[in-house]
Amino acid sequence: MAKQKQNSDPNYKVIAENRRARFDYAIEDDIECGIVLEGSEVKSLRAGGSNIAESYASVDDGELWLINSYIAPYEQAKVFKHEERRRRKLLVSRKELANLWNATQRKGMTLVPLVLYFNHKGRAKLKIGIAKGKKLHDKRETQAKRDWSRQKQRLMKDHS
């Protein structure tokens, strides 16, 4: 229900999605965080040029950073151009930051970016998943479940 409300909002827009994350990782929890951007980066995101598939987040020196994310250069920015793959600071509360540090350092979890989007206020947000890497047999099991559910849907559709 909440997802439907967000999608009907004219300002809500998904910019980039990491579809491979749910296949490669078992996502246990996710949090929404803000992202510090330059002006040309925001313009480029509004035009739709970004990729978060190869990126990850990490806690360094008490701050949360998005590493290796790609935002395409904005052609109209002549003087104030941005670096495409720079480290971008993520904004979370101190309590959430402490929980993320605890999950990564003590529990061996990984911080995986899931979705980069503009929220209903038009601000760029990033949803990060606290995840554990899947082994090959886990990936096969996930694929088998997905195939079976598709097959089940086809059978139900044919019998109706």
Buried (B, 14 or more C-beta within 10 A) or exposed (E): EEEEEEEEEEEBBEBBBBEEBBEBBBBEEEBBBBBEBBEBBBBBBBEEBBBBBEBBBBBEEEEBBBBBBBBBEBEEBEEEEBEBEEBBEBBBEEEBBEBBBEBBEEEEBBBBBBBBBBBEEEEBBBBBBBBBEBEEEBEEEBEEEEEEEEEEEEEEEEEE
